[in-house]
Amino acid sequence: MKIRPALSADAQGMSQALDEIFAAGLRKSAGDPDWVLAHYIVQEHRIACSVAENEQGRILGFQSLRHAVKGNPYGVSEGWGIIGTHVSPHAARQGVGSALFQATMQAARTFGLRNIDATIGEANGMGLAYYEAMGFRTYRSQEGLISKLYRIDPMTR
Ligand SMILES: CC(C)(COP(=O)(O)OP(=O)(O)OC[C@H]1O[C@@H](n2cnc3c(N)ncnc32)[C@H](O)[C@@H]1OP(=O)(O)O)[C@@H](O)C(=O)NCCC(=O)NCCS
């Protein structure tokens, strides 16, 4: 498995991963390549977006990190990071999410982030368990969503 920054040419493969997550009932909607391109790859507040691909070049999953600007639609504090993780159920529990998080953390430190928000559906046990395992801790809940926070110690930058 290789972890690398997402490129425009990955939109199709990332969309396929979202389709697989949707088909498994783990996501409310899929996301066509144009939407993936705009929402993750060329998103204006992108700090990082990494893909995990296997030896055949198939996208197994991806993780995005964006900068929370004033008035962001997620209600996340200005200046924080906002993370999202999407791993195909065909590749689940094989360390893909953990490997993606290492790349994201490197980018977060380089950017100088101090806090990262992960907001997960309260019924999404695997998402909650994953972020908890990565070191996130619950700091608020609202309307069926649980938000977890990862604090970055500036001394470890
Ligand atoms: C949640 C998700 C990102 C995990 O990705 P992954 O590649 O399977 O994660 P990893 O294999 O790196 O697992 C890391 C750790 O997270 C925890 N974890 C991951 N999946 C879990 C599950 N289904 N149940 C319990 N713990 C889980 C475990 O502690 C795991 O470590 P371990 O396997 O050594 O016990 C992936 O399942 C996914 O994309 N799900 C659908 C979309 C989603 O829910 N995204 C997150 C919320 S928006």
The ligand as a Gaussian input file, in Angstrom:
#p B3LYP/6-31G(d) Opt

LIG

0 1
 C      -13.655000       4.138000      10.198000
 C      -12.634000       3.828000       9.110000
 C      -12.035000       5.110000       8.587000
 C      -11.503000       2.944000       9.713000
 O      -10.523000       2.714000       8.706000
 P       -9.620000       1.402000       8.739000
 O       -8.673000       1.461000       7.599000
 O      -10.488000       0.204000       8.821000
 O       -8.857000       1.621000      10.127000
 P       -7.571000       0.822000      10.668000
 O       -7.529000      -0.559000      10.084000
 O       -6.368000       1.674000      10.484000
 O       -7.939000       0.712000      12.222000
 C       -7.276000       1.484000      13.217000
 C       -7.954000       1.238000      14.559000
 O       -9.255000       1.855000      14.567000
 C      -10.157000       1.047000      15.334000
 N      -11.200000       0.514000      14.445000
 C      -11.261000       0.615000      13.099000
 N      -12.374000       0.011000      12.634000
 C      -13.016000      -0.472000      13.706000
 C      -14.225000      -1.208000      13.867000
 N      -14.983000      -1.546000      12.828000
 N      -14.592000      -1.544000      15.111000
 C      -13.841000      -1.227000      16.190000
 N      -12.665000      -0.531000      16.104000
 C      -12.277000      -0.161000      14.869000
 C       -9.323000      -0.077000      15.914000
 O       -8.796000       0.337000      17.156000
 C       -8.222000      -0.198000      14.879000
 O       -7.048000      -0.790000      15.371000
 P       -6.908000      -2.411000      15.381000
 O       -7.377000      -2.906000      14.052000
 O       -5.459000      -2.626000      15.626000
 O       -7.789000      -2.881000      16.491000
 C      -13.286000       3.009000       7.954000
 O      -13.922000       1.877000       8.488000
 C      -14.306000       3.802000       7.158000
 O      -13.943000       4.575000       6.286000
 N      -15.610000       3.602000       7.450000
 C      -16.671000       4.218000       6.654000
 C      -16.682000       5.731000       6.688000
 C      -16.560000       6.293000       8.073000
 O      -17.222000       5.843000       8.994000
 N      -15.661000       7.275000       8.228000
 C      -15.337000       7.861000       9.522000
 C      -16.354000       8.774000      10.072000
 S      -16.766000      10.115000       9.001000

